[in-house]
């Protein structure tokens, strides 16, 4: 598995969560939809050519999420690992909207366990706030 070192290297859900990995993932559902939605938001935030055109009723909400993601860092690709952790937390664990860094810490640990093969490493302490803010930006766009 190639290491996720840039936003445009974050693979789609069927690669991260193959159907053989868990019985709940055999059919695309909320995890797949959430991962792919969040991935697209991150791709838009870095103006990647891999970003697909946004459609649908929640386009305004997605634009807000993209703007919030862009404010996290002037070089989002440099924090691709922490942003991938935020994507995993948002798509898989779906924490409450008011979750703080302390509440997200065990969820980040679970994300690390799933993403370790992709070169994702434990975030630095100063990156926990960035992950928390990224989760808060992505969370409103996740499926219920």
Secondary structure by P-SEA (a helix, b strand, c coil): cccccccccccccccccccccccccccccaaaaaaaaaaaaaaaaacccccccccccaaaaaaaaaaaaaacccccccaaaaaaaaaaaacccccccccccccaaaaaaaaaaaccccccccccccaaaaaaaaaaaacccccc
